[in-house]
């Protein structure tokens, strides 16, 4: 695994650790008697006498609380780079939609992962209704390369959700750029502390901040970080047109939560690997996936491009009934969707439809509980749920 702690950036001189960066990202210059992280700014409009000038005029366009959060996320996604811009959105899907619908026109082609987030089929239907050709291929084996020719945009989700496959982002980005194709990477599962898509060649890093970035299950948020000013201007224009903006309280909560990102990620990722190692010993478990496992099909590529492997473990139990008994028997793991929170969650993913997974497929998000307690609870639930 590549260096997980050190990078270059604006926080002081020389190398900066991930914990230092997360704690201080986006903070304004200190002002005597002012809070270190200013509270949320609730404003639909701002004083604006005379000509329109300056950063803040109307609440749908910009907000000081957004600005601090956008600066913070930009520092995490692309440390030390002044040529990137970050925009925050009301949700991860708002961010995804902003990139796709601002960059694609009728007659364009886009490549999506066939094994990505379950809302992507809905996006596909809307793109096709607008006259965009949509091609799909699995994440694993860099299969998207096979359908890339002539595409306007390549959408990568690595690791994929919920199957946890990984592709070689740098390889795909080089091939895409050679023919003038833009590259966007959904970085939700990895977080900026797990991988940095822009450093791997992507044009956009996109994520749902609802998940591990904020980590407490109390905020809906999304963001886009990009390195091309023209492309990001189009994303910003899309946000203005559709009004997919976060509330100032959500933005402030997200920024507050970033301070513990490195602590949460390190604890959750280490515990996820411990859970995966324990599940390897269970004969009823099949299809176990976690990129940190040395024998996982994704491990070789993941170890080259990821700095941390994520908090999600996926596996399959023999039947739907067994999976449901297992979930009901858990005491420290909540039966809930989403992932990345400090409290562990798990669900039988097939209940939603839209994911090509077996009936007994479980997606488990590992939280910040004591590893020994969590592993013991999972193994006990497996024993109790056996027929």
C-alpha positions, 0 to 999 in steps of 0.5 A: 500500500502506498504512503498513507500519511504524508503529502505536500500541502499548504498547511505549513512547510514541508510534508504534512500528515493526513491527520494534521491536514484533516484537522486544519483543512479549510480553516480561515486565517485566525482573527482575535475573538472569532471562532476557529471554525465560524458558524454556519451563515444563514443568508438568502441574500447579502448586502449588495449596493452598487455594481455586483462585485465580490464573492457573495450576492445571492444564496443559491450561488455562493455562501461563506460556509460552503467556501470553507468546506470547499477549500477543505475538501480541495485540500484533502483531494488535491493537496498543494494544488492551486489549480483545482476547484471544489463545489459542494452539492445537496447530495452525492447524486446531485454531484454525480448528476452535475458532472454528467449533465453538464458535460454531455450533449445529445450525440455524445457517448458516455461509459458507465460501470455496469456494477456501480451504484444502484442509482446509475441505471436511473441516470442511464435512462435519463441520459438516453432520453436526452440522446446520449449513448450510454455504454457499460462494462464491469469495473474489474479487469479494466473492462471499460477500456473495451467500450471507450472508443469515441466516448466523451466521458468515462465514469469510474467507480473504484472500489465499486459499490457494492461488489468492491471491484477495483480498476487501474485508474491511471491506466484508464485515464491515460487511454481516455485522455489519448482520445480526448475523453474526460475522466470522472472517478466516484471516490465515495468509498475510498475517501480522499484519504484512501485515494486521490483520483486527480493525482491518478489522472482523473479530471473530476473526483466526485463523491457522496459526503453523506458517507465516510467523509462526514461519518455520522449519518446525519448529513446529506452532501456531495461534492465535485473536485476538478482541475479544468476551469472550463469544465468546472464552470459548467458544473457550477452553472449546472448547480446554479440552474437546478439549485442543488445546493446544500444548506449552510448547517449541513455544510458546517456539520460536514466541515466540523466532521472532517477534523476526525476523518483520519482518526475514523478512517484509520480505525474503521479500515483496520477493523474492516480488515479484521472483520474480513480476516475473521469471515475468511474462516467461516465455511458458510461465507462465499464471495468475500471481498475487501481490497485489503485482503492479500488474496482479494482479486482487487488487492494488487491494483488497490495496493498501487493506487489506494492509500487505505482500503475502505471500511466496507466488506461484502460477502454472501450467505447461502440463502436470503433467509440465512442472511435475514436471520444473521442481520436480525441476530446482530447486536452491534450492527444496525440493519441500515443502508448507506455506509461509512458511519461510526456505527456499523451497519449491514444490509441484504443488498438485494432488498433494493433491487438494481444490484446484480447480487445473490439473494444472500449478499451482505454489504457491511460497513464497519464502524468505530466499535472496538474490533474485538467486540465487533468481530465477536458479535458477527461470529456469534450472529453467524452461529445463531443464524445457522439452520 
